[in-house]
Amino acid sequence: MGKSDRSETRKAEIEEILEHKPGTREVRDEEDRYTVVGATSRQTFINWLTPIEDHFVCHRNDIPRIDTDPDAWSVRMVNGDSKATLSVDELRESYPTVAVAHTMECAGNDRGHHEPETGSVQWEWDAVATAIWTGTPVRSVLPEIDVKKDHADRWLTVVGGDTPADNDVYVKSIPLSKIFDDCILAYEMNGRQLPPEHGFPLRLVVPGWYGTNSVKWVTELRVTDTMVTDETFSEDGKDQTYTYWQHEAYRIHPASVEPEIKTTVSTADTWEQLIGDVDHPYTFDENVMSLIGHPDGESSVSPDESGIIEIQGVAWAGDDRVRRVEVSTDGGDSWDDAEMYGPDYDGAWRLFTYTWEPIIAEDADNTYTLLSRATDENDRTQPATIAVLDDWDEIPDSVYPWNEGGYAANAYVPNGIELQVVSRTNE
């Protein structure tokens, strides 16, 4: 399939998705490579559970067309000479079923705030959502291929069943320690059958990690001693490559750098990789982040009868817990603690609220800059801005480094809201 054909297919996919996802909109893709829709409104971020109709979508390859019984879709499992195959029906009927909450965030979320602009999808804040995913714990099927929990220093390499562009098969490697912890093979989303654009009939869900790791349309699980390399699938004899999505895409690095393939990393913590000794970090777990959902800045707002405006939003921190959320109504000159409330699940965002009594001056436009910033349990706080750094050895606390892929950004200033406050008598 040529480039123009794939472009037409993507446009058709986007149009079809938008028909049943009224809470999303098409997102500008600078390189015209992805099927992408994102949340239309910040109001998405005042609710703990994101409806499927509002949940963002991102994938490179065409959605597979499942012409046979979806319950017969099978997953091949390989651990050296030990092999097995399981159908979706067998996963449903013969293994435990669990539901996990997961805040799915595209690793490119906030890419649109990078200056100079990076290529690809120009996300702002619209590529993050929280859903309940139901399926089979991956750890419950691994004994079928003689994998035990004491093998946690190895990796699970997961293959997607979508037809690759440019021969780059979508493959991701996840540490078995994480797989045994909380990963599932999901076949339902928010209590409904998994939609095609979200991986029907089966996808991997890696709670708390960037969405790139949650492989859609899973066809194979292969236990490996290292992350995927050129040799991992060499016996298949196919004219395809398997390392691009793990080792080239979704790596954090300065411009004009080609990251080297690594067999392992010292930590899966994305921020620890960035400030530690991992050159060109992998985007595994999500950096601490927050977003204001209300007010949304699209229109002026008046205080209620008590003179109050309630600021609401969400905050998350991947594998870590959110310890604190702060709100500023003066562009960052001063900060106050917000209150976190609602469901509190590992791998999912927390709701926050802040009660604000704005001062409304006569003969003034009364425009305020609202910001939020979160701090995780390791006392890591969102940086203020994204900036080009000449030296990545010393990354200031207030700066997230501009990187060529625009990945894993979590700066709070770009997500600020300019809000005009008007008195109730001027409504």
KABELLIN-V696146 format. One record per backbone hydrogen bond with DSSP energy under -1.0 kcal/mol. CO is the residue of the C=O (numbers start at 0). NH is the residue of the N-H. E is the energy in kcal/mol with one decimal. If there is no record, write none. Layout:
co:CO nh:NH e:E
co:CO nh:NH e:E
This chain:
co:1 nh:5 e:-2.4
co:2 nh:6 e:-2.2
co:3 nh:7 e:-2.0
co:4 nh:8 e:-2.3
co:5 nh:9 e:-2.7
co:6 nh:10 e:-2.3
co:7 nh:11 e:-2.2
co:8 nh:12 e:-2.5
co:9 nh:13 e:-2.8
co:10 nh:14 e:-2.4
co:11 nh:15 e:-2.2
co:12 nh:16 e:-2.7
co:13 nh:17 e:-2.7
co:14 nh:18 e:-1.1
co:16 nh:19 e:-1.0
co:20 nh:23 e:-1.7
co:22 nh:39 e:-2.2
co:24 nh:37 e:-2.7
co:27 nh:121 e:-3.1
co:28 nh:31 e:-1.2
co:34 nh:58 e:-1.4
co:35 nh:26 e:-1.3
co:36 nh:56 e:-2.5
co:37 nh:24 e:-2.2
co:40 nh:43 e:-1.5
co:41 nh:44 e:-2.5
co:42 nh:45 e:-1.4
co:50 nh:53 e:-1.9
co:52 nh:22 e:-1.5
co:56 nh:36 e:-1.7
co:58 nh:34 e:-3.0
co:68 nh:71 e:-2.0
co:69 nh:72 e:-1.4
co:70 nh:88 e:-2.9
co:72 nh:87 e:-2.0
co:74 nh:85 e:-2.2
co:75 nh:220 e:-2.9
co:76 nh:83 e:-2.0
co:77 nh:222 e:-2.8
co:78 nh:81 e:-2.1
co:81 nh:78 e:-2.8
co:83 nh:76 e:-3.3
co:85 nh:74 e:-3.1
co:86 nh:90 e:-2.3
co:87 nh:91 e:-2.4
co:88 nh:92 e:-2.4
co:89 nh:93 e:-2.7
co:97 nh:134 e:-2.5
co:99 nh:132 e:-2.9
co:101 nh:103 e:-1.0
co:101 nh:130 e:-1.8
co:103 nh:128 e:-1.9
co:104 nh:210 e:-2.9
co:105 nh:108 e:-2.1
co:106 nh:407 e:-2.9
co:107 nh:110 e:-2.5
co:109 nh:112 e:-1.8
co:110 nh:113 e:-2.1
co:119 nh:29 e:-2.3
co:120 nh:122 e:-1.5
co:122 nh:111 e:-3.4
co:123 nh:109 e:-1.0
co:125 nh:38 e:-1.9
co:126 nh:105 e:-2.3
co:128 nh:103 e:-2.3
co:129 nh:49 e:-3.3
co:130 nh:101 e:-2.1
co:131 nh:189 e:-3.6
co:132 nh:99 e:-2.8
co:133 nh:186 e:-2.5
co:133 nh:187 e:-1.7
co:134 nh:97 e:-2.8
co:135 nh:184 e:-2.9
co:136 nh:139 e:-1.4
co:137 nh:140 e:-1.5
co:137 nh:141 e:-1.2
co:140 nh:143 e:-1.6
co:141 nh:144 e:-2.1
co:141 nh:146 e:-1.6
co:142 nh:145 e:-1.8
co:147 nh:150 e:-2.2
co:148 nh:151 e:-1.3
co:150 nh:153 e:-2.3
co:151 nh:176 e:-1.2
co:153 nh:175 e:-2.8
co:154 nh:223 e:-2.8
co:155 nh:173 e:-2.7
co:156 nh:221 e:-2.8
co:157 nh:171 e:-2.1
co:158 nh:218 e:-2.5
co:158 nh:219 e:-1.2
co:164 nh:167 e:-1.9
co:166 nh:168 e:-1.1
co:166 nh:240 e:-2.9
co:169 nh:159 e:-2.8
co:171 nh:157 e:-3.4
co:173 nh:155 e:-3.2
co:174 nh:178 e:-2.0
co:175 nh:179 e:-2.9
co:177 nh:181 e:-1.9
co:182 nh:137 e:-2.1
co:183 nh:204 e:-2.5
co:184 nh:135 e:-2.1
co:185 nh:202 e:-1.9
co:186 nh:193 e:-1.9
co:187 nh:133 e:-1.9
co:188 nh:191 e:-1.6
co:191 nh:188 e:-2.8
co:194 nh:197 e:-1.4
co:194 nh:199 e:-1.8
co:195 nh:198 e:-1.7
co:198 nh:201 e:-1.5
co:201 nh:217 e:-1.9
co:202 nh:185 e:-3.0
co:204 nh:183 e:-1.7
co:205 nh:208 e:-2.0
co:207 nh:285 e:-2.4
co:209 nh:212 e:-2.1
co:210 nh:213 e:-1.5
co:212 nh:214 e:-1.7
co:214 nh:203 e:-3.0
co:216 nh:160 e:-2.4
co:218 nh:75 e:-3.0
co:219 nh:158 e:-2.5
co:220 nh:77 e:-2.5
co:221 nh:156 e:-3.4
co:223 nh:154 e:-3.0
co:228 nh:231 e:-1.1
co:230 nh:233 e:-1.5
co:232 nh:235 e:-1.7
co:233 nh:236 e:-1.1
co:237 nh:239 e:-2.0
co:240 nh:168 e:-2.3
co:242 nh:246 e:-2.9
co:243 nh:247 e:-2.1
co:243 nh:248 e:-2.5
co:249 nh:282 e:-1.5
co:252 nh:403 e:-2.3
co:262 nh:226 e:-2.7
co:267 nh:284 e:-1.5
co:268 nh:272 e:-2.3
co:269 nh:273 e:-1.9
co:270 nh:274 e:-2.3
co:271 nh:275 e:-1.0
co:272 nh:277 e:-1.0
co:280 nh:251 e:-2.6
co:281 nh:283 e:-1.4
co:283 nh:209 e:-2.9
co:288 nh:315 e:-2.5
co:290 nh:313 e:-2.1
co:293 nh:311 e:-2.8
co:300 nh:421 e:-2.0
co:303 nh:306 e:-2.4
co:307 nh:303 e:-2.7
co:308 nh:355 e:-2.2
co:310 nh:353 e:-2.3
co:311 nh:292 e:-2.9
co:311 nh:293 e:-2.0
co:312 nh:351 e:-2.4
co:313 nh:290 e:-2.5
co:314 nh:349 e:-3.2
co:315 nh:288 e:-2.8
co:316 nh:319 e:-2.1
co:320 nh:376 e:-1.8
co:323 nh:374 e:-2.7
co:324 nh:337 e:-3.2
co:325 nh:372 e:-2.2
co:326 nh:335 e:-2.2
co:327 nh:370 e:-2.6
co:335 nh:326 e:-2.9
co:338 nh:352 e:-2.1
co:340 nh:350 e:-1.2
co:344 nh:347 e:-1.7
co:346 nh:102 e:-2.8
co:349 nh:314 e:-2.1
co:350 nh:340 e:-2.1
co:351 nh:312 e:-2.0
co:352 nh:338 e:-3.0
co:353 nh:310 e:-3.0
co:355 nh:308 e:-3.0
co:365 nh:420 e:-2.6
co:367 nh:418 e:-3.3
co:368 nh:330 e:-2.2
co:369 nh:416 e:-2.4
co:370 nh:327 e:-2.4
co:372 nh:325 e:-3.0
co:373 nh:381 e:-2.0
co:374 nh:322 e:-2.6
co:374 nh:323 e:-1.8
co:375 nh:378 e:-2.1
co:379 nh:375 e:-2.3
co:382 nh:411 e:-2.1
co:383 nh:412 e:-2.1
co:384 nh:399 e:-3.0
co:386 nh:401 e:-2.8
co:395 nh:398 e:-1.6
co:397 nh:384 e:-2.0
co:399 nh:386 e:-2.1
co:402 nh:405 e:-1.4
co:412 nh:415 e:-2.2
co:416 nh:369 e:-3.1
co:418 nh:367 e:-3.3
co:419 nh:300 e:-2.2
co:422 nh:425 e:-1.5
co:423 nh:426 e:-1.2
